[in-house]
Amino acid sequence: MNNKKTYIRIVVDLFLFLSIFLFPWWFASALAIVALAYFSSFYEILFFGFFVGVFSGYGPNAPIYCSIAAILALCLATVMKQRLIFSK
């Protein structure tokens, strides 16, 4: 079970990285938020936020703002996952 989830996580990471170049930033960010909700401790979103800022071309401060948004999304998702109860 763990190997399958690890394989899926690697595939999702590669797809998210490619989505930075293939899709608009808002679509790639929506995919990252879905992955953040699905996987536990999805720290890859921090790198995703930085790379979206670097490759978006919105100015020299974009990597900082996108990284801060990714940190806030990770913190918010962690708190929400702890407070919500999912039925099995």
C-alpha positions as CSV (number, residue, x, y, z in Angstrom):
1,M,0.0,0.0,0.0
2,N,2.8,2.4,0.9
3,N,4.7,1.8,-2.3
4,K,1.6,2.6,-4.4
5,K,1.0,5.9,-2.6
6,T,4.6,6.8,-2.9
7,Y,4.5,6.1,-6.7
8,I,1.3,8.2,-7.0
9,R,3.0,11.0,-5.1
10,I,6.0,11.0,-7.4
11,V,3.8,11.1,-10.5
12,V,1.8,14.0,-9.0
13,D,5.0,15.9,-8.2
14,L,6.2,15.5,-11.8
15,F,2.8,16.6,-13.1
16,L,2.7,19.6,-10.9
17,F,6.2,20.6,-12.0
18,L,5.2,20.3,-15.7
19,S,2.0,22.1,-15.0
20,I,4.0,25.2,-14.1
21,F,5.2,25.4,-17.7
22,L,2.1,24.0,-19.5
23,F,-0.9,25.7,-17.7
24,P,-1.7,29.1,-16.4
25,W,-0.6,29.8,-12.8
26,W,-4.1,29.6,-11.4
27,F,-4.8,26.2,-12.8
28,A,-1.5,24.8,-11.6
29,S,-2.2,26.3,-8.2
30,A,-5.6,24.6,-8.1
31,L,-3.9,21.3,-8.8
32,A,-1.4,21.9,-6.0
33,I,-4.2,22.7,-3.6
34,V,-6.0,19.4,-4.5
35,A,-2.7,17.5,-4.0
36,L,-2.3,19.4,-0.6
37,A,-5.7,18.1,0.4
38,Y,-5.1,14.5,-0.7
39,F,-1.6,13.9,0.6
40,S,-0.4,14.1,4.2
41,S,2.5,16.5,4.8
42,F,2.7,17.7,1.2
43,Y,5.8,19.9,1.6
44,E,6.4,19.9,-2.1
45,I,4.0,22.8,-2.3
46,L,6.7,25.0,-0.9
47,F,9.0,24.3,-3.9
48,F,6.0,24.6,-6.2
49,G,5.1,28.1,-4.8
50,F,8.7,29.3,-5.3
51,F,8.9,27.9,-8.9
52,V,5.6,29.4,-9.9
53,G,6.8,32.8,-8.7
54,V,10.1,32.4,-10.6
55,F,8.7,31.2,-13.9
56,S,5.5,33.4,-13.8
57,G,7.3,36.5,-14.9
58,Y,5.2,38.9,-12.8
59,G,8.2,40.8,-11.4
60,P,11.1,40.4,-9.1
61,N,9.0,40.0,-5.9
62,A,6.7,37.2,-7.3
63,P,8.8,34.3,-5.9
64,I,8.5,35.8,-2.4
65,Y,4.8,36.3,-2.6
66,C,4.2,32.9,-4.1
67,S,6.3,31.3,-1.5
68,I,4.5,33.0,1.3
69,A,1.1,31.9,-0.3
70,A,2.4,28.3,-0.4
71,I,3.5,28.5,3.3
72,L,0.1,29.9,4.3
73,A,-1.7,27.2,2.3
74,L,0.4,24.4,3.9
75,C,-0.3,25.8,7.4
76,L,-4.0,26.2,6.7
77,A,-4.3,22.7,5.3
78,T,-2.5,21.2,8.2
79,V,-4.8,23.0,10.7
80,M,-7.9,22.0,8.7
81,K,-6.8,18.4,8.5
82,Q,-6.3,18.2,12.2
83,R,-9.7,19.7,13.0
84,L,-11.8,17.9,10.4
85,I,-12.9,14.3,11.0
86,F,-13.0,12.1,7.9
87,S,-15.1,9.0,8.0
88,K,-13.4,5.8,6.9
